[in-house]
Amino acid sequence: MAKCEICEKTLSHGNKISIARSHVSRRASRTWRPNLRTVKAIVDGQPKRISVCAKCLRSNKVKRA
């Protein structure tokens, strides 16, 4: 399952809206996935491969090995 191991961000569901006319005519279900990266990080003093979202990498919530 797609999940960030730092902030617990997972899949989110919603509707994809087609705006073909002046009003919303069609809806289709859609899934948004988090932007995960597999990095080698220090976890409990040991280097370990974990899945982390790009937002956590940018905000330095992960100590990379």
Backbone hydrogen bonds in HBPLUS format (Angstrom, degrees):
<---DONOR---> <-ACCEPTOR-->    atom                        ^
c    i                          cat <-CA-CA->   ^        H-A-AA   ^      H-
h    n   atom  resd res      DA  || num        DHA   H-A  angle D-A-AA Bond
n    s   type  num  typ     dist DA aas  dist angle  dist       angle   num
A0004-CYS N   A0009-LYS O   2.99 MM   5  5.21 155.4  2.05 142.3 150.1     1
A0008-GLU N   A0004-CYS O   3.09 MM   4  4.93 128.6  2.37 123.4 131.7     2
A0005-GLU N   A0051-SER O   3.00 MM  46  6.03 168.1  2.02 168.1 167.6     3
A0012-SER N   A0032-TRP O   3.06 MM  20  5.27 160.4  2.09 148.7 153.9     4
A0032-TRP N   A0012-SER O   2.82 MM  20  5.27 172.1  1.82 162.9 165.7     5
A0014-GLY N   A0030-ARG O   3.06 MM  16  5.45 153.8  2.13 153.4 154.8     6
A0030-ARG N   A0014-GLY O   2.93 MM  16  5.45 151.9  2.01 146.0 144.6     7
A0016-LYS N   A0028-ALA O   2.56 MM  12  5.10 175.1  1.57 165.7 167.3     8
A0028-ALA N   A0016-LYS O   3.00 MM  12  5.10 150.8  2.09 140.9 149.7     9
A0018-SER N   A0026-ARG O   3.18 MM   8  5.42 171.4  2.18 146.4 148.9    10
A0036-LEU N   A0034-PRO O   3.01 MM   2  5.70 120.1  2.38 110.5  94.1    11
A0054-ALA N   A0035-ASN O   2.91 MM  19  5.81 136.2  2.11 154.0 165.9    12
A0037-ARG N   A0052-VAL O   2.73 MM  15  5.35 154.7  1.79 146.0 153.3    13
A0052-VAL N   A0037-ARG O   2.87 MM  15  5.35 170.5  1.88 154.2 155.8    14
A0039-VAL N   A0050-ILE O   3.01 MM  11  5.72 158.1  2.05 168.4 167.4    15
A0050-ILE N   A0039-VAL O   2.95 MM  11  5.72 160.3  1.99 165.4 168.5    16
A0065-ALA N   A0040-LYS O   2.89 MM  25  5.64 175.7  1.90 136.7 136.9    17
A0041-ALA N   A0048-LYS O   2.86 MM   7  5.47 164.2  1.88 159.2 154.1    18
A0048-LYS N   A0041-ALA O   2.77 MM   7  5.47 155.2  1.83 155.0 163.1    19
A0042-ILE N   A0063-LYS O   2.84 MM  21  5.74 165.9  1.86 174.0 177.0    20
A0043-VAL N   A0046-GLN O   2.80 MM   3  5.34 169.2  1.81 157.1 153.3    21
A0046-GLN N   A0043-VAL O   3.08 MM   3  5.34 165.0  2.10 113.6 117.2    22
A0057-LEU N   A0053-CYS O   3.24 MM   4  6.63 150.8  2.33 145.7 154.1    23
A0058-ARG N   A0054-ALA O   2.95 MM   4  6.16 159.1  2.00 149.2 154.1    24
A0059-SER N   A0055-LYS O   3.09 MM   4  6.23 151.2  2.18 142.8 150.0    25
A0061-LYS N   A0056-CYS O   3.11 MM   5  5.35 170.9  2.12 161.8 161.1    26
A0060-ASN N   A0057-LEU O   3.32 MM   3  5.31 163.9  2.35 105.8 108.2    27
